[in-house]
Amino acid sequence: MRHFRTETRLDLDGHGGPVWTQFATRRLVADGIIGQPLADALVAECDRRIAAGTLYGFNPFVTAIAQRP
């Protein structure tokens, strides 16, 4: 492994929250995990929190770069 790094991204202003909420809820609906009414409610809640200035979005992720031997 040539490179491995963990990162976190905090979203308090809605600079990514709506995109990830819509992406995740679409997938959950497509996989039959939740229904469309819940997906719509989660997206609306994200929008409401952005408008109210109370959004707290936390996105952990990792970056890994490997090289073939």
C-alpha positions in Angstrom: 0.0 0.0 0.0 1.5 3.3 -1.1 -0.9 5.6 0.6 -3.7 5.3 3.1 -5.4 8.3 4.7 -8.6 8.8 6.7 -10.5 12.1 6.3 -13.7 13.6 7.7 -15.8 16.2 6.1 -18.1 18.3 8.3 -21.0 20.0 6.6 -22.8 22.7 8.6 -24.0 24.9 5.7 -25.5 22.4 3.2 -22.5 22.2 0.8 -23.0 18.5 0.2 -25.7 17.4 2.6 -28.5 17.5 0.0 -26.5 15.7 -2.6 -25.6 12.8 -0.3 -29.1 12.6 1.2 -30.6 12.4 -2.2 -28.0 9.9 -3.4 -28.5 7.6 -0.3 -32.3 7.8 -0.2 -32.5 7.0 -4.0 -30.4 3.9 -3.4 -32.3 2.8 -0.3 -35.6 3.1 -2.2 -34.2 1.2 -5.2 -33.0 -1.6 -2.9 -36.4 -1.8 -1.2 -35.0 -0.8 2.2 -37.2 2.3 2.6 -40.2 3.6 0.8 -40.4 6.8 -1.2 -42.4 8.7 1.4 -39.6 8.2 3.9 -37.0 9.2 1.3 -39.0 12.3 0.6 -39.2 13.1 4.3 -35.5 12.7 4.8 -34.6 15.0 1.9 -37.2 17.6 3.2 -35.7 17.4 6.7 -32.2 18.0 5.3 -33.5 21.1 3.4 -35.4 22.3 6.6 -32.2 22.0 8.7 -30.2 23.9 6.1 -32.8 26.7 6.0 -32.9 26.8 9.8 -29.1 26.8 10.1 -29.1 23.6 12.2 -27.6 21.1 9.7 -24.9 18.9 11.0 -23.5 16.6 8.4 -20.5 14.3 9.1 -18.9 12.4 6.3 -16.0 10.0 7.1 -14.1 8.5 4.3 -10.8 6.9 3.4 -8.4 7.3 0.5 -6.2 4.3 -0.4 -3.7 4.2 -3.3 -2.2 0.9 -4.1 0.3 -0.3 -6.7 0.4 -3.6 -8.4 3.5 -5.6 -7.7 
